[in-house]
Amino acid sequence: MRRGSEEQALVKICLTGDHADEMRPRVDEILCAAGVEGEVIVLDAAGCFDGDPSGIEVVYFSLGVTKYAAAMKSLLPLFDEPQLRWMQGPGAGVDNPIWQPILDRGTRLTNASGIHSEPIAQYIFAYVLHWERNVARHLAQQGARHWEVIRGGDLGAKTLGIVGYGGIGRAAGRVGKAFGMRVLGSRRTPIDDPNLDRFVPPESLHELLAESHYVVLCMPFSDETVGMIGAGELAAMRQDAVLINVARGGVMDEPALIEALRSRAIRGATLDVTSVEPLPPESPLWSLENCVLTPHDAGYSPLGDERLGALFLENLGRFVRDEAMVNEIFTSGLTNR
């Protein structure tokens, strides 16, 4: 922490979520090891602080706190605390407008990139297998009390194309390789990954789309990726391909996707994200039989707060030692949005 030489090092921290009380001793240990005096305040589920929150400098915005309306009502005013110096966010994306004022006034922000990788990779393959092994058709037959052999596919003969080969992409690539799939990955900078059969630079994205039976979107949402998958990209895909979007709805041209699904230009899609959330009742996506929708919950896991808490504690040690923090964000990546 950067403090004046005559000023005593002291930091005021707010912990939130179901595990806040369990984290307090670890926070004390980290502060003590750094020779920093601290005051730790916990925000409970009822929205009550166990101390005075004025002058808060560090906020741990847990995943769990979002379950409690009263706690969120008490938490959000801390965004405007003039002494706030660092906030640990609960998600990987920072496109929500609540984050931009923090960044604009120079408050440090770290996101949760990496903690959602495993559950999202599991989600991706729940739906890869849903399509590959015709799960919906089997359930329909069961409902109709009809017995007929359905011949599914085999992932060992399929190609997985991952657009956005970061933490989530790498986790999905590892699982794909475990199923014997050929794995293609695209991102802005080259990467060396033993599970990647071929790196595809952004300018060759259409090659990845043309070769992949399953196209997974997990790129960050930024000015560069808004509308990245449009009519041209959908036309480049195989007719038997499935699109899985766990990024943001804004990376897709949604009307173009609806048309591609209606015309069977691609086999189907699984969407955990849409351009407007919640998805309006009048959206055609609801009624397309070759589209599976989930309510932006791919990253949820009972281990989420445990993983986020570990990340926060790691970053707290770095913060008080004036070291670079993991996942620090310097811009939202979105302008005028």
VOPADO-815862 format. One record per residue (C-alpha): residue number from 1; residue in one letter; z, y, x. Coordinates in Angstrom, 2 decimals, padded with zeros to 5 digits, always signed. Last residue first. Example, Ala and Ser with C-alpha at 12.3 -4.5 7.8 and 13.67 -1.06 7.14 Angstrom:
residues 2
+-----+-----+---------+---------+---------+
!   n ! res !      up !   north !    east !
+-----+-----+---------+---------+---------+
!   2 !   S ! +007.14 ! -001.06 ! +013.67 !
!   1 !   A ! +007.80 ! -004.50 ! +012.30 !
+-----+-----+---------+---------+---------+
end
This chain:
residues 337
+-----+-----+---------+---------+---------+
!   n ! res !      up !   north !    east !
+-----+-----+---------+---------+---------+
! 337 !   R ! -024.35 ! +001.46 ! -022.12 !
! 336 !   N ! -025.14 ! +004.64 ! -020.19 !
! 335 !   T ! -024.97 ! +002.83 ! -016.85 !
! 334 !   L ! -023.95 ! -000.78 ! -016.47 !
! 333 !   G ! -022.97 ! -002.36 ! -013.16 !
! 332 !   S ! -019.31 ! -001.80 ! -014.04 !
! 331 !   T ! -018.72 ! -000.36 ! -010.57 !
! 330 !   F ! -016.31 ! -000.97 ! -007.71 !
! 329 !   I ! -014.86 ! -004.28 ! -008.83 !
! 328 !   E ! -012.39 ! -006.17 ! -006.63 !
! 327 !   N ! -012.83 ! -009.91 ! -006.93 !
! 326 !   V ! -010.33 ! -010.86 ! -004.19 !
! 325 !   M ! -008.41 ! -007.93 ! -002.71 !
! 324 !   A ! -009.03 ! -006.28 ! +000.65 !
! 323 !   E ! -005.79 ! -005.82 ! +002.54 !
! 322 !   D ! -003.28 ! -002.98 ! +002.30 !
! 321 !   R ! -000.33 ! -005.40 ! +002.69 !
! 320 !   V ! +001.04 ! -004.53 ! -000.77 !
! 319 !   F ! -002.37 ! -005.14 ! -002.35 !
! 318 !   R ! -003.08 ! -008.35 ! -000.41 !
! 317 !   G ! +000.16 ! -009.91 ! -001.58 !
! 316 !   L ! -000.57 ! -008.77 ! -005.12 !
! 315 !   N ! -004.07 ! -010.25 ! -004.82 !
! 314 !   E ! -002.75 ! -013.74 ! -004.16 !
! 313 !   L ! -000.22 ! -013.34 ! -006.96 !
! 312 !   F ! -002.96 ! -012.19 ! -009.34 !
! 311 !   L ! -005.20 ! -015.13 ! -008.44 !
! 310 !   A ! -002.37 ! -017.59 ! -009.02 !
! 309 !   G ! -001.66 ! -015.98 ! -012.38 !
! 308 !   L ! -005.33 ! -016.25 ! -013.34 !
! 307 !   R ! -005.34 ! -019.97 ! -012.59 !
! 306 !   E ! -002.14 ! -020.62 ! -014.55 !
! 305 !   D ! -003.40 ! -018.36 ! -017.32 !
! 304 !   G ! -006.59 ! -020.38 ! -017.66 !
! 303 !   L ! -005.07 ! -023.87 ! -017.48 !
! 302 !   P ! -005.06 ! -024.32 ! -021.26 !
! 301 !   S ! -008.78 ! -023.52 ! -021.04 !
! 300 !   Y ! -011.09 ! -020.98 ! -022.63 !
! 299 !   G ! -014.30 ! -020.22 ! -020.76 !
! 298 !   A ! -016.76 ! -021.49 ! -023.36 !
! 297 !   D ! -015.12 ! -019.45 ! -026.14 !
! 296 !   H ! -017.81 ! -016.90 ! -026.96 !
! 295 !   P ! -017.94 ! -017.97 ! -030.63 !
! 294 !   T ! -020.14 ! -021.11 ! -030.40 !
! 293 !   L ! -023.67 ! -021.43 ! -031.76 !
! 292 !   V ! -026.05 ! -024.40 ! -031.60 !
! 291 !   C ! -029.72 ! -023.61 ! -032.26 !
! 290 !   N ! -032.38 ! -026.18 ! -033.20 !
! 289 !   E ! -031.40 ! -026.17 ! -036.87 !
! 288 !   L ! -031.89 ! -022.43 ! -037.11 !
! 287 !   S ! -029.70 ! -021.16 ! -039.93 !
! 286 !   W ! -027.08 ! -019.17 ! -038.03 !
! 285 !   L ! -029.61 ! -017.74 ! -035.56 !
! 284 !   P ! -031.36 ! -015.87 ! -038.38 !
! 283 !   S ! -028.59 ! -013.22 ! -038.22 !
! 282 !   E ! -027.48 ! -012.09 ! -041.70 !
! 281 !   P ! -023.87 ! -013.21 ! -041.19 !
! 280 !   P ! -023.54 ! -010.87 ! -038.17 !
! 279 !   L ! -022.63 ! -012.59 ! -034.88 !
! 278 !   P ! -019.14 ! -011.48 ! -033.90 !
! 277 !   E ! -020.35 ! -010.28 ! -031.50 !
! 276 !   V ! -023.73 ! -008.56 ! -031.26 !
! 275 !   S ! -026.27 ! -009.58 ! -028.60 !
! 274 !   T ! -025.04 ! -013.17 ! -028.69 !
! 273 !   V ! -022.85 ! -015.35 ! -026.50 !
! 272 !   D ! -021.92 ! -019.04 ! -026.53 !
! 271 !   L ! -025.52 ! -019.90 ! -027.31 !
! 270 !   T ! -026.94 ! -023.42 ! -027.20 !
! 269 !   A ! -030.71 ! -023.42 ! -027.51 !
! 268 !   G ! -033.53 ! -025.67 ! -028.63 !
! 267 !   R ! -036.75 ! -027.52 ! -027.94 !
! 266 !   I ! -038.79 ! -024.57 ! -026.73 !
! 265 !   A ! -041.96 ! -023.14 ! -028.28 !
! 264 !   R ! -040.62 ! -024.75 ! -031.44 !
! 263 !   S ! -042.07 ! -021.87 ! -033.50 !
! 262 !   R ! -038.67 ! -021.00 ! -034.98 !
! 261 !   L ! -036.92 ! -021.44 ! -031.64 !
! 260 !   A ! -039.39 ! -019.25 ! -029.75 !
! 259 !   E ! -039.25 ! -016.64 ! -032.54 !
! 258 !   I ! -035.47 ! -016.51 ! -032.43 !
! 257 !   L ! -035.59 ! -016.22 ! -028.63 !
! 256 !   A ! -038.00 ! -013.28 ! -028.83 !
! 255 !   P ! -035.72 ! -011.58 ! -031.37 !
! 254 !   E ! -032.77 ! -012.13 ! -028.99 !
! 253 !   D ! -034.34 ! -010.63 ! -025.86 !
! 252 !   M ! -031.67 ! -012.18 ! -023.70 !
! 251 !   V ! -029.44 ! -010.76 ! -020.94 !
! 250 !   G ! -027.63 ! -008.78 ! -023.64 !
! 249 !   G ! -026.06 ! -011.86 ! -025.18 !
! 248 !   R ! -023.90 ! -012.27 ! -022.10 !
! 247 !   A ! -023.67 ! -015.12 ! -019.60 !
! 246 !   V ! -022.95 ! -018.55 ! -021.14 !
! 245 !   N ! -026.50 ! -019.03 ! -022.44 !
! 244 !   I ! -027.92 ! -022.56 ! -022.64 !
! 243 !   L ! -031.71 ! -022.89 ! -023.09 !
! 242 !   V ! -033.17 ! -026.31 ! -023.86 !
! 241 !   A ! -036.59 ! -027.40 ! -022.61 !
! 240 !   D ! -039.03 ! -029.72 ! -024.38 !
! 239 !   Q ! -041.71 ! -027.02 ! -024.67 !
! 238 !   R ! -041.25 ! -026.23 ! -020.99 !
! 237 !   M ! -040.35 ! -022.64 ! -020.19 !
! 236 !   A ! -042.85 ! -019.95 ! -019.14 !
! 235 !   A ! -043.22 ! -018.73 ! -022.73 !
! 234 !   L ! -039.47 ! -018.08 ! -022.81 !
! 233 !   E ! -039.81 ! -015.96 ! -019.65 !
! 232 !   G ! -042.66 ! -013.94 ! -021.12 !
! 231 !   A ! -040.88 ! -013.41 ! -024.43 !
! 230 !   G ! -037.74 ! -012.12 ! -022.75 !
! 229 !   I ! -035.05 ! -013.37 ! -020.41 !
! 228 !   M ! -033.97 ! -010.43 ! -018.25 !
! 227 !   G ! -033.19 ! -008.27 ! -021.29 !
! 226 !   V ! -030.35 ! -006.57 ! -019.39 !
! 225 !   T ! -030.14 ! -008.31 ! -015.99 !
! 224 !   E ! -030.71 ! -005.40 ! -013.57 !
! 223 !   D ! -028.59 ! -002.93 ! -015.54 !
! 222 !   S ! -025.78 ! -005.45 ! -015.36 !
! 221 !   F ! -024.45 ! -008.57 ! -017.07 !
! 220 !   P ! -023.63 ! -011.17 ! -014.43 !
! 219 !   M ! -025.81 ! -014.29 ! -014.34 !
! 218 !   C ! -024.76 ! -017.48 ! -016.12 !
! 217 !   L ! -027.95 ! -018.53 ! -017.92 !
! 216 !   V ! -028.55 ! -022.27 ! -017.93 !
! 215 !   V ! -032.08 ! -023.64 ! -018.29 !
! 214 !   Y ! -032.22 ! -027.35 ! -019.11 !
! 213 !   H ! -035.50 ! -029.28 ! -018.76 !
! 212 !   S ! -036.41 ! -027.07 ! -015.81 !
! 211 !   E ! -039.77 ! -026.86 ! -014.02 !
! 210 !   A ! -041.38 ! -023.95 ! -015.85 !
! 209 !   L ! -038.21 ! -021.89 ! -015.89 !
! 208 !   L ! -037.64 ! -022.33 ! -012.16 !
! 207 !   E ! -041.23 ! -021.30 ! -011.42 !
! 206 !   H ! -040.89 ! -018.32 ! -013.76 !
! 205 !   L ! -037.94 ! -017.10 ! -011.69 !
! 204 !   S ! -040.08 ! -016.72 ! -008.56 !
! 203 !   E ! -039.29 ! -013.01 ! -008.03 !
! 202 !   P ! -035.63 ! -013.82 ! -008.47 !
! 201 !   P ! -035.59 ! -016.18 ! -005.46 !
! 200 !   V ! -035.46 ! -019.93 ! -006.19 !
! 199 !   F ! -033.11 ! -022.04 ! -004.07 !
! 198 !   R ! -034.02 ! -025.70 ! -004.18 !
! 197 !   D ! -032.17 ! -028.99 ! -004.36 !
! 196 !   L ! -028.80 ! -027.28 ! -004.73 !
! 195 !   N ! -025.78 ! -029.58 ! -004.60 !
! 194 !   P ! -025.29 ! -029.08 ! -000.85 !
! 193 !   D ! -025.08 ! -025.30 ! -001.33 !
! 192 !   D ! -026.49 ! -022.72 ! +001.08 !
! 191 !   I ! -027.14 ! -019.51 ! -000.81 !
! 190 !   P ! -029.94 ! -016.95 ! -000.78 !
! 189 !   T ! -029.20 ! -013.52 ! -002.30 !
! 188 !   R ! -030.33 ! -012.22 ! -005.70 !
! 187 !   R ! -029.70 ! -015.47 ! -007.54 !
! 186 !   S ! -031.65 ! -018.55 ! -008.64 !
! 185 !   G ! -030.68 ! -022.21 ! -008.63 !
! 184 !   L ! -032.61 ! -025.44 ! -009.02 !
! 183 !   V ! -030.81 ! -028.76 ! -009.43 !
! 182 !   R ! -032.46 ! -032.18 ! -009.75 !
! 181 !   M ! -030.12 ! -034.24 ! -011.87 !
! 180 !   G ! -028.26 ! -037.35 ! -010.77 !
! 179 !   F ! -025.34 ! -036.89 ! -013.16 !
! 178 !   A ! -023.11 ! -035.89 ! -010.22 !
! 177 !   K ! -025.84 ! -033.39 ! -009.25 !
! 176 !   G ! -025.50 ! -031.73 ! -012.63 !
! 175 !   V ! -021.74 ! -031.55 ! -012.24 !
! 174 !   R ! -022.06 ! -029.83 ! -008.86 !
! 173 !   G ! -024.74 ! -027.50 ! -010.18 !
! 172 !   A ! -022.51 ! -026.47 ! -013.08 !
! 171 !   A ! -019.71 ! -025.57 ! -010.68 !
! 170 !   R ! -022.17 ! -023.67 ! -008.48 !
! 169 !   G ! -023.51 ! -021.76 ! -011.47 !
! 168 !   I ! -020.03 ! -020.84 ! -012.64 !
! 167 !   G ! -019.08 ! -019.50 ! -009.21 !
! 166 !   G ! -022.41 ! -017.81 ! -008.55 !
! 165 !   Y ! -025.90 ! -019.24 ! -009.03 !
! 164 !   G ! -027.12 ! -016.82 ! -011.69 !
! 163 !   V ! -030.06 ! -018.52 ! -013.38 !
! 162 !   I ! -029.43 ! -022.26 ! -013.18 !
! 161 !   G ! -032.32 ! -024.67 ! -013.68 !
! 160 !   L ! -031.35 ! -028.31 ! -014.27 !
! 159 !   T ! -034.12 ! -030.84 ! -013.82 !
! 158 !   K ! -034.20 ! -034.21 ! -015.58 !
! 157 !   A ! -034.84 ! -037.85 ! -014.69 !
! 156 !   G ! -031.24 ! -038.74 ! -013.87 !
! 155 !   L ! -030.26 ! -036.87 ! -017.02 !
! 154 !   D ! -031.49 ! -039.79 ! -019.10 !
! 153 !   G ! -032.88 ! -039.37 ! -022.62 !
! 152 !   G ! -031.74 ! -040.74 ! -025.93 !
! 151 !   R ! -033.35 ! -043.44 ! -028.04 !
! 150 !   I ! -031.89 ! -043.42 ! -031.52 !
! 149 !   V ! -031.36 ! -046.88 ! -033.02 !
! 148 !   E ! -030.98 ! -046.79 ! -036.79 !
! 147 !   W ! -028.00 ! -047.40 ! -039.05 !
! 146 !   H ! -027.60 ! -045.01 ! -042.01 !
! 145 !   R ! -024.26 ! -044.23 ! -043.64 !
! 144 !   A ! -025.63 ! -040.71 ! -044.34 !
! 143 !   G ! -022.74 ! -039.04 ! -042.52 !
! 142 !   Q ! -023.11 ! -041.54 ! -039.68 !
! 141 !   Q ! -026.80 ! -040.79 ! -039.47 !
! 140 !   A ! -026.11 ! -037.04 ! -039.30 !
! 139 !   L ! -023.55 ! -037.62 ! -036.54 !
! 138 !   H ! -026.07 ! -039.64 ! -034.53 !
! 137 !   R ! -028.73 ! -036.97 ! -035.00 !
! 136 !   A ! -026.35 ! -034.25 ! -033.79 !
! 135 !   V ! -025.40 ! -036.26 ! -030.69 !
! 134 !   N ! -029.00 ! -036.72 ! -029.56 !
! 133 !   R ! -028.09 ! -038.02 ! -026.08 !
! 132 !   E ! -029.86 ! -035.29 ! -024.10 !
! 131 !   W ! -029.04 ! -032.49 ! -026.55 !
! 130 !   H ! -025.30 ! -033.07 ! -026.87 !
! 129 !   L ! -025.23 ! -034.18 ! -023.23 !
! 128 !   V ! -026.45 ! -030.76 ! -022.09 !
! 127 !   Y ! -024.04 ! -029.36 ! -024.68 !
! 126 !   A ! -020.87 ! -030.91 ! -023.28 !
! 125 !   F ! -022.44 ! -030.25 ! -019.89 !
! 124 !   I ! -022.38 ! -026.50 ! -020.29 !
! 123 !   Y ! -018.88 ! -026.57 ! -021.76 !
! 122 !   Q ! -017.56 ! -028.53 ! -018.78 !
! 121 !   A ! -019.18 ! -026.00 ! -016.43 !
! 120 !   I ! -017.52 ! -023.27 ! -018.49 !
! 119 !   P ! -014.13 ! -024.96 ! -018.15 !
! 118 !   E ! -014.59 ! -025.26 ! -014.36 !
! 117 !   S ! -015.91 ! -021.78 ! -013.63 !
! 116 !   H ! -013.42 ! -019.80 ! -015.71 !
! 115 !   I ! -011.06 ! -019.01 ! -012.85 !
! 114 !   G ! -013.91 ! -018.00 ! -010.57 !
! 113 !   S ! -014.30 ! -014.35 ! -011.54 !
! 112 !   A ! -011.06 ! -013.06 ! -013.02 !
! 111 !   N ! -011.65 ! -009.38 ! -012.36 !
! 110 !   T ! -010.02 ! -006.91 ! -010.02 !
! 109 !   L ! -009.74 ! -003.21 ! -010.81 !
! 108 !   R ! -008.55 ! -000.38 ! -008.58 !
! 107 !   T ! -007.92 ! +002.94 ! -010.27 !
! 106 !   G ! -010.41 ! +005.54 ! -009.04 !
! 105 !   R ! -010.68 ! +007.73 ! -012.12 !
! 104 !   D ! -014.10 ! +006.39 ! -013.08 !
! 103 !   L ! -013.07 ! +002.77 ! -012.55 !
! 102 !   I ! -010.27 ! +003.01 ! -015.08 !
! 101 !   P ! -012.48 ! +004.94 ! -017.51 !
! 100 !   Q ! -015.13 ! +002.18 ! -017.19 !
!  99 !   W ! -012.87 ! -000.75 ! -018.03 !
!  98 !   I ! -012.35 ! -000.22 ! -021.77 !
!  97 !   P ! -016.14 ! -000.02 ! -022.26 !
!  96 !   N ! -016.51 ! -003.82 ! -022.01 !
!  95 !   D ! -019.13 ! -004.56 ! -019.34 !
!  94 !   V ! -016.45 ! -005.75 ! -016.90 !
!  93 !   G ! -017.26 ! -009.45 ! -017.07 !
!  92 !   A ! -015.18 ! -012.05 ! -015.23 !
!  91 !   G ! -012.25 ! -011.89 ! -017.59 !
!  90 !   P ! -008.48 ! -011.31 ! -017.59 !
!  89 !   G ! -008.30 ! -008.07 ! -015.60 !
!  88 !   Q ! -005.85 ! -007.39 ! -012.76 !
!  87 !   M ! -005.09 ! -003.66 ! -012.83 !
!  86 !   W ! -004.43 ! -001.44 ! -009.84 !
!  85 !   R ! -003.21 ! +002.11 ! -009.18 !
!  84 !   L ! -001.71 ! +003.24 ! -012.49 !
!  83 !   Q ! +000.39 ! +006.36 ! -011.87 !
!  82 !   P ! -001.40 ! +008.43 ! -014.54 !
!  81 !   E ! -000.80 ! +005.74 ! -017.18 !
!  80 !   D ! -003.92 ! +005.76 ! -019.38 !
!  79 !   F ! -004.63 ! +002.02 ! -019.21 !
!  78 !   L ! -000.92 ! +001.51 ! -019.98 !
!  77 !   P ! -001.71 ! +002.61 ! -023.55 !
!  76 !   L ! -003.53 ! -000.73 ! -024.03 !
!  75 !   L ! -000.50 ! -002.93 ! -023.38 !
!  74 !   S ! +001.71 ! -001.96 ! -026.32 !
!  73 !   K ! -000.97 ! -002.65 ! -028.94 !
!  72 !   M ! -001.96 ! -005.77 ! -027.02 !
!  71 !   A ! +001.60 ! -007.07 ! -027.27 !
!  70 !   A ! +001.70 ! -006.45 ! -031.02 !
!  69 !   A ! -001.65 ! -008.19 ! -031.53 !
!  68 !   Y ! -000.60 ! -011.31 ! -029.59 !
!  67 !   K ! -003.24 ! -013.80 ! -028.52 !
!  66 !   T ! -004.70 ! -011.33 ! -025.97 !
!  65 !   V ! -001.48 ! -011.64 ! -023.97 !
!  64 !   G ! -002.43 ! -015.17 ! -022.93 !
!  63 !   L ! -005.38 ! -014.17 ! -020.76 !
!  62 !   S ! -003.15 ! -012.00 ! -018.62 !
!  61 !   F ! -003.46 ! -008.29 ! -017.89 !
!  60 !   Y ! -001.26 ! -008.03 ! -014.77 !
!  59 !   V ! -000.67 ! -004.30 ! -014.48 !
!  58 !   V ! +000.23 ! -002.40 ! -011.30 !
!  57 !   E ! +001.39 ! +001.22 ! -011.00 !
!  56 !   I ! +003.56 ! +001.67 ! -014.10 !
!  55 !   G ! +005.04 ! +005.18 ! -014.21 !
!  54 !   S ! +006.39 ! +004.79 ! -017.71 !
!  53 !   P ! +006.95 ! +001.16 ! -018.66 !
!  52 !   D ! +010.75 ! +001.48 ! -019.04 !
!  51 !   G ! +012.29 ! -001.98 ! -019.05 !
!  50 !   D ! +012.20 ! -005.27 ! -020.94 !
!  49 !   F ! +008.99 ! -004.15 ! -022.63 !
!  48 !   C ! +008.46 ! -005.09 ! -026.29 !
!  47 !   G ! +005.09 ! -006.00 ! -027.83 !
!  46 !   A ! +006.38 ! -009.00 ! -029.77 !
!  45 !   A ! +004.67 ! -011.35 ! -027.32 !
!  44 !   D ! +006.65 ! -009.95 ! -024.40 !
!  43 !   L ! +005.82 ! -007.25 ! -021.85 !
!  42 !   V ! +007.70 ! -007.90 ! -018.62 !
!  41 !   I ! +008.78 ! -005.22 ! -016.15 !
!  40 !   V ! +009.07 ! -005.79 ! -012.41 !
!  39 !   E ! +010.51 ! -003.07 ! -010.18 !
!  38 !   G ! +009.64 ! -003.23 ! -006.53 !
!  37 !   E ! +010.84 ! -002.53 ! -003.02 !
!  36 !   V ! +008.30 ! -003.48 ! -000.39 !
!  35 !   G ! +009.14 ! -005.19 ! +002.89 !
!  34 !   A ! +006.01 ! -007.32 ! +002.65 !
!  33 !   A ! +007.98 ! -010.56 ! +002.42 !
!  32 !   C ! +010.24 ! -008.96 ! -000.19 !
!  31 !   L ! +007.29 ! -007.94 ! -002.33 !
!  30 !   I ! +005.81 ! -011.43 ! -002.23 !
!  29 !   E ! +009.16 ! -013.08 ! -003.00 !
!  28 !   D ! +009.84 ! -010.71 ! -005.92 !
!  27 !   V ! +006.41 ! -011.50 ! -007.39 !
!  26 !   R ! +007.13 ! -015.21 ! -007.03 !
!  25 !   P ! +010.45 ! -014.77 ! -008.85 !
!  24 !   R ! +008.73 ! -012.83 ! -011.71 !
!  23 !   M ! +005.96 ! -015.37 ! -012.30 !
!  22 !   E ! +008.02 ! -017.66 ! -014.53 !
!  21 !   D ! +009.01 ! -014.69 ! -016.69 !
!  20 !   A ! +005.35 ! -013.71 ! -017.10 !
!  19 !   H ! +004.15 ! -017.19 ! -018.06 !
!  18 !   D ! +003.44 ! -016.51 ! -021.76 !
!  17 !   G ! +001.55 ! -013.31 ! -021.07 !
!  16 !   T ! +002.17 ! -009.95 ! -019.43 !
!  15 !   L ! +003.59 ! -008.66 ! -016.15 !
!  14 !   C ! +004.05 ! -004.94 ! -015.49 !
!  13 !   I ! +004.65 ! -003.81 ! -011.90 !
!  12 !   K ! +006.33 ! -000.75 ! -010.39 !
!  11 !   V ! +005.81 ! -000.46 ! -006.64 !
!  10 !   L ! +008.08 ! +001.00 ! -003.99 !
!   9 !   A ! +007.49 ! +001.87 ! -000.34 !
!   8 !   Q ! +009.91 ! +004.64 ! +000.62 !
!   7 !   E ! +008.24 ! +007.96 ! +001.30 !
!   6 !   E ! +008.45 ! +009.59 ! +004.70 !
!   5 !   S ! +005.28 ! +007.96 ! +006.06 !
!   4 !   G ! +003.38 ! +008.70 ! +002.88 !
!   3 !   R ! +002.23 ! +005.57 ! +001.08 !
!   2 !   R ! -000.89 ! +003.44 ! +001.26 !
!   1 !   M ! +000.00 ! +000.00 ! +000.00 !
+-----+-----+---------+---------+---------+
end
